[in-house]
Amino acid sequence: MGKVDDNIENEELFEHYRIEADAGQKALRIDKFLSNRIDSTSRTRIQNAALAGNIMVNQKAVKANYKVKPGDVIQVLLAHPPRETELLPENLPLDIRYEDEAILIVNKEAGMVVHPGTGNYSGTLVNALMYHLGDIPLFKSGEMRPGLVHRIDKNTSGLLVIAKTEFALNNLGRQFYEHSTGRKYAALVWGNPGNSGTVTGNIGRSPRNRKIMHVFTDGSEGKPAITHYRLIEDLSYVSLLECELETGRTHQIRVHMSYIKHPLFNDPDYGGDRILRGTTFTRYQQFIRNCFNILPRQALHAKYLSFNHPMSGERMEFESELPDDMSRVLEKWRNYIVGREK
């Protein structure tokens, strides 16, 4: 499987195993077949993956009691890529908003990388989770991203759900894969894109810069992406939006808003770290520089998350207040507008 960047949000299932049954294979339950073939795994773990629809035979999900036939192509899909390096627990502060036997809701601060990767093998959310949940089998498994079913950028703040069991991991992974979760973000953007709207366009790696994403309007590359937005507050040269994800592609809100010429405020990758609206007055230029200093990142916060609880099936909803840096910048904009109108 391909490597996944360390600070992106994406939603996909990763192939951990692909096995083709021999021509002489006798009929055998797939959970037993796989537990015999895969080292260091249990039949229960395989059954949990099957319950979540993550065991595929010839491109179709099967139950644990499926009888393997000669020539069957079997795939085991999980919500995280295969292990890449050894992880170490770290005692780092976590803002935990909810926890039970199956899930954990964390309000991530801006600046924290979600999972380890090139240049970020410590100080990540996963390192912190391995310390705080170290007694749980899932977090002793040695997997690269134990419990993670979705991600947000390093410099985006907000809510994440963490799975504490294999079944919860598979179940939540399937919900994100099928886009049945609810996710809303607060975004401060340059200009005013209107009271509401929808941005569509395939998102894939930029052909000019592989570190950022690009909208392919002709659909020739990338994956389909849909972002809905509505205006929360018009602040003259900038606007506070609520963005709702229908899909969850890498940098989706950031690249979609840049695509419609309303990049996120102070987003260095998508052109928002320049003065794009306003006046040439020295006072205004200094005001923007002060705002950039207060909010030295893209103005994006994952404020709302909903999903079905993997055990009870109950619809769970969580909301998070704006972080201090975004709140302070919004207040500065409100005061600036009032002062300008006097």
N, C-alpha and C positions, 0 to 999 in steps of 0.2 A: 504493500500500500504506500501511497505517496505521503511525504511529510506534511504536517499541518502547522501553519505559523503559530507562534506562541501567544499572540495577543489578539486573536480574531474571534468573531462570532460566526458560527456556521452551523448547519444542521445536516448531518448525514450519518449513515451507518457504515462502519468500516469492516471489511472482510478480514477476519482473523484466521480462518481456516477454509481451505477448499480441498475437498477429497472426492475422488471419483471411485465409485465402487467397482471392484473387479468383475470381470465377466462371469466368474464362477461364484459370486457372492450369493450366499443363502439368505432367505428372508429373515431379517433380524430387526427388532425395534431400534429406531434411530438413536434413542438416548443411550442404549447399551452399546450400539455400534460406535458412537462418538466417544463414550467414556473409555472404550477399549483403545481407540486410536489417538486420543489427545492426552498427553502427559499432564500430570498435576492438575487434573480437573475431576469434578465429581459428577455423578449421574444427576444429582439434584440441581447442580448449576446448569447443566445442559437442559434439564426439564424447565427451569425458569426461563431460559432463553427461548425455548420452544413456546412457552405460554405467551410470551410477548411478541411472538411472530418473527423471531430473529433466526430461526433455523430454516434454511431454504433448500429445497430439492428441485433441481431443474427450474430455478427462478421462481418457485412458488413456496410460500410459507407452509410448514407442516407441523403437526402435533407430535408430542414425544413418543406416541405409540405408532407412528408411521413405520411401515416395514420397508427397509432398504432393499432395493432391487439391483440386479446387475446393470452397470453403466450409469447409475444415478450420479449426478453431480451435486454434491452437498456443500453448502456454504454456511459458515457460522458468522453472523454479523453482530457487531456490538457498537455501542454509541461512542466509543473512544478508539483511537488508533492503537495498534500493537505497541508494546513497551519499547522505549527507545534508550532509556538510561536508568540507572538506579536512583531512587528518590530517598530523601532523608526528611524525617519529621522536624518541624521547627515550631517553637512556641511563639507564634505571632498573634497579635490581637485580631479578633473577629467580631463583627457586629452581627450577632445571630438574632434573627427576628422570629423564628419559629423552629421547633424541633419535636419530632416524635420518633417512634421506633423505625420508621421507614425513610423519612426525609428530613432535610435541614434547609432552612432558608437563610441565606447570607446577604447582607447589604454591603456590597464590595465598595471600598473607597477607591477613588481615582489614583492611579499610579501603581496599583498592585496588578501584576501579571497573573492571569488565571492559572495557567499550567506551565510547567517547565519546558524549555526548549533552548535553542541556540542562544547563548549569552544570558539565559535566565534559568539557572538550575537551582536557585535558592530564593527565598523571599516571596514565593508565589502562594497563591491560594491553596494549591494542592499540598504544598509543604505544610501549611498551617492546618489543613484538614487532617493530614496524616498524624499530626500531633494530637489534635483534639479528639479524633475518632480512632485512635490507634488500637483500641481494643476490639474493634469491629473487623470481622474477617475480610470484608471487601477492601479495607484500607491496609491490610497486611499482604495483599495478593501480589504486590510488586508491579501492578499495572501502572502505566504512565499517567493516567488520568482517573484515578479511582473515584467513582461517584459522579463524575461530570457528564451531564447530558447536553449542556449548551454553554456558551461562553459569551463574554462581552470584552471589548477592547481594554487594553491596559489602562488607557486614560479616559475610559467611560466608567462612571460610577453606577451603582444600583443593584437590583435584585437578581439573585441566582438561586436555583433549586439544586440541591445536592442529594443524590440517592445514597442511602445507607445500607441497602441490601442488593443482592444480585437481581432479585425480582423487580424491585423498584427501579433499578438502573435500566433494565430492559423495557419495562413498562413505560417509563418516562421518555426513554429514547425513542420508542415507537410513537408516542404522542407528538414529540417535536418533529419527527420525520414526517408525520401525517398532517402537520400544521394545525393540530386541534388545540394547541395552547393559545393563551392570550398574552400579548406583550405590548406595552405602551411605554413610550419614551418622552421625556421633556427635552426639547431641542431649541436652543437659541440660534436663529439663523440671520444672515444678512438680508435686508429688504423685507418685503411682504409678498408671499406667494399667493395671497387670497385667503378667503375665509375657510376653504376646505379644498381638498383635491386628492388625486391618486396619481402616484408615479409608477410607471411600469417600464420594464426594460431589463433584458438579460444582463447579469453581472458576472464578470470574469476578470482574470488578471489583465492588467494593462500591458499592451504589447510594448510600450515604451519604458515602463518602470514596473518590474515584477513585484515590488513591495506594496503597490497600491492597486485598487480595482478600477474597472472601467465599465461603462454602460455600452453594450453592443445593441444599437437600435434595430439592426436588421436580424437579430437573433442568431447570427452566424456562430457565435461563441458564447460561453458562459452559461449560467442557469437562470431560468425565469425568476423574477423578483417583483414584488408588489408592496408598495408602501402607501398607506393612507395617512393624511395629515389634516389637522384642523387648527385654526388660529385660536390661541388662548389670550394673547395680549399683543397689541400693536404698539411698538415703542419707537415709531417713526422710522429710524434707519435700520432697526433690527426688529425681529418678531419672535415671540415665544410660541412654539408649536407643540402640539401633542401628536406624536407620530406612532401609528399602530402598524405592526408588522404582520403581513399576511404570509410572507415567507421570511426566512432568516439567513440571508446570505452574508458573506464576509463584508464588513463595513457598509452594510446596505443603506442605512439612513444617511450616512456621510456621503457616499457616492451618489445616491439618488438626489439629495438636496443640491449637491454641486452640479449635477447634470441639468437641473432646472434653473441654474444660475442663482441659487440661494444657499451657498455653502454654510456650514456650521461656523459660528463665531469662534475665531482662533483655532480653526482646524488646519494644522500645518501641511497635511498631506493633500488636502483638497481645495487649497486656495483661500481658506477663511482667515488666515493669520495676517491679512493685509486690510487696509481701510478701503472697503468696497462701496460704501454708501456714506453720504454726509457732505460736510463742507471742507474747504481747504484752510479754514481758520486755525491758527496755532492752538487756541484753547481746545478746539475739538480734537485735533491730532493728539494733544497731550492726554485728553480724557480717554481716548481709545487705548493709548499706551498704558495708562493706569489700569484700565479694565483687563487688558492682556496680562498684566503683572498679577492681578488678583486671581485670574482664571487662566493659568498657563497650560491649557489643554483645550480640546474640543468641548464645546458646551453641550454635553449629551449625558442624560441620566436615565437609567432603566427604572422607571417609577412604578410600574404595575406588572404583575405576573399572575396568570391563572392557569390551572390545569386540573385534571381529575386525579384525586389521591390514588396512588397505585394499589392501595389495599382496600379502602372502603368504596372507591369510585366517586366519592363526594367531590363536588367542584370546589376547589380551594382558590382564594383570591388574596393577594397581598399588595400593599401599596407602601411606597417609601417617599418621604419628604425630600425636597431638593437639598443637595449638599450646600454647605456654607459658601463655597466659592461661587457657585451659580447664583445663590440668593443675593449675595453682596453685589454682584455685577448687575443683576436685574434692578436692585434698589438704586444703584448709581444711575442706570438709564432712566428710571422714573424721575429721579431728582434732576437729571440733566434736562429732560423734556420740560418739566415744570419751570426750571430756571430760564430756559430758552423762550418760553411763552410769556414771561413777565416783561 
